[in-house]
Amino acid sequence: MTNNKDTKLVTAGRRKEWTHGIVNPPVYRASTCLFDTYAQLRERVADPTAKKLFYGRKGTPTQWSLEEAISELEGADGTMLFPSGIAAVTTAILSQVKAGDHILITDSAYEPTRSFADGVLKSMNVATDYYDPMAGSDIEGLVKANTSVIVVESPGSLTFEVQDIPAIVAVAKKHNIRTIADNTWATPLLFKPLEHGVDISVEACTKYLGGHSDAMIGSASANGAVFKKLSRTAYQMGHMVSPDDAFLTLRGLRTLGVRMKAHEENALKVAAWLHDHPAVSKILHPAFESCPGHATWARDFSGSSGLFSIVLTQGDYPDTAAMVDHMRLFKMGFSWGGYESLILPSDPAGSRSATQWKAPGPVLRLHIGLEDTDDLIADLADGLDRFCGQFKS
Ligand SMILES: Cc1ncc(COP(=O)(O)O)c(C=O)c1O
């Protein structure tokens, strides 16, 4: 109907047969669905992937509406929903591997993705090698005869390296390898993995798509035969999300466009201020030249979101307590993507094996929310004063 993403955000998934003429689809809570006749029962069982009421685990119009909206945004044939972002990542991988395979995961991946590979996949006899996120086409040197999947996450967790996804996809296609992208930082508004040849695009909808820090949910979107395998695996694993969480995510999705613009603008202002602060040695934000892969970000992405890291010039992680224990607006929390600002001391060294993390001081990950940037900067200024005060003799 339209290729304009702002219009899509408002209209996608709102089929009249699901909404019955009101704006939002109702929250259909269901386990048992009733059939009028034996013939109807047979018809519904015949195609378990059809969006027809059959059994609560297969979803209801509330979940289908969200699936369809995400598919439209990702440019995908289909989307499966999961009870968390990590369930979406792990099931996407599981759907494309078999015992005896080898896979490649970026060294900058979200830590629980690594722990799935080092735990469940290893016990299934699927071997993992981690690769330098800046590898680009050099990844070909790590490909083996049994490599079946390459996982990219761009920018990377904590350290924000932007990967050359088109170069990696070209290698993958040459060797008949499937690619899976954790696209949570960008959302399909800033980068559409499938348009760049990636096979499965995963979003931790817990973050920006939901946007209000009140729902745990993930999605994986794909085309054709890859989607068939993905949906079969998700169904066999018993994955589903509650209609309440699907509703909250749909509601968040409608305002994703305006929220992302505000996150981007606020984060750029705060990062520019931090860039000139003497306690900050480096800004790890894809829109800044100091970020590895900045040129790739400028080439492939249509903007930036609100999550980035800073590297401090001195001190160690325990020293950050003087700053983070007393913040007025930046609270500590393990998630991001909501309307509120967050701060998290996070040491990347413990979750790297193909590369080494070296820095003069600790890393602070910041999520810039929708507060006034003058207030956010004042909070950070006071916090950095407290941090620096410890080193004055
Ligand atoms: C990049 C990235 N991917 C995936 C996830 C997992 O999402 P969830 O917490 O919903 O499992 C997270 C969570 O922080 C994340 O930061």
The ligand as a MOL file (V3000), in Angstrom:
LIG
                    3D

  0  0  0     0  0            999 V3000
M  V30 BEGIN CTAB
M  V30 COUNTS 16 16 0 0 0
M  V30 BEGIN ATOM
M  V30 1 C 21.4030 -6.6500 21.4490 0
M  V30 2 C 20.4780 -7.4790 22.2580 0
M  V30 3 N 19.9380 -8.5670 21.7110 0
M  V30 4 C 19.0910 -9.3580 22.4030 0
M  V30 5 C 18.7560 -9.0690 23.6990 0
M  V30 6 C 17.8590 -10.0080 24.4420 0
M  V30 7 O 16.5890 -9.4860 24.6400 0
M  V30 8 P 15.6970 -10.0460 25.8510 0
M  V30 9 O 16.2350 -9.4270 27.0920 0
M  V30 10 O 14.3230 -9.6450 25.4840 0
M  V30 11 O 15.8750 -11.5250 25.8760 0
M  V30 12 C 19.2810 -7.9460 24.3120 0
M  V30 13 C 18.9380 -7.6060 25.7240 0
M  V30 14 O 19.5300 -6.7560 26.3490 0
M  V30 15 C 20.1770 -7.1320 23.5780 0
M  V30 16 O 20.7570 -6.0380 24.1470 0
M  V30 END ATOM
M  V30 BEGIN BOND
M  V30 1 1 1 2
M  V30 2 1 2 3
M  V30 3 2 2 15
M  V30 4 2 3 4
M  V30 5 1 4 5
M  V30 6 1 5 6
M  V30 7 2 5 12
M  V30 8 1 6 7
M  V30 9 1 7 8
M  V30 10 2 8 9
M  V30 11 1 8 10
M  V30 12 1 8 11
M  V30 13 1 12 13
M  V30 14 1 12 15
M  V30 15 2 13 14
M  V30 16 1 15 16
M  V30 END BOND
M  V30 END CTAB
M  END
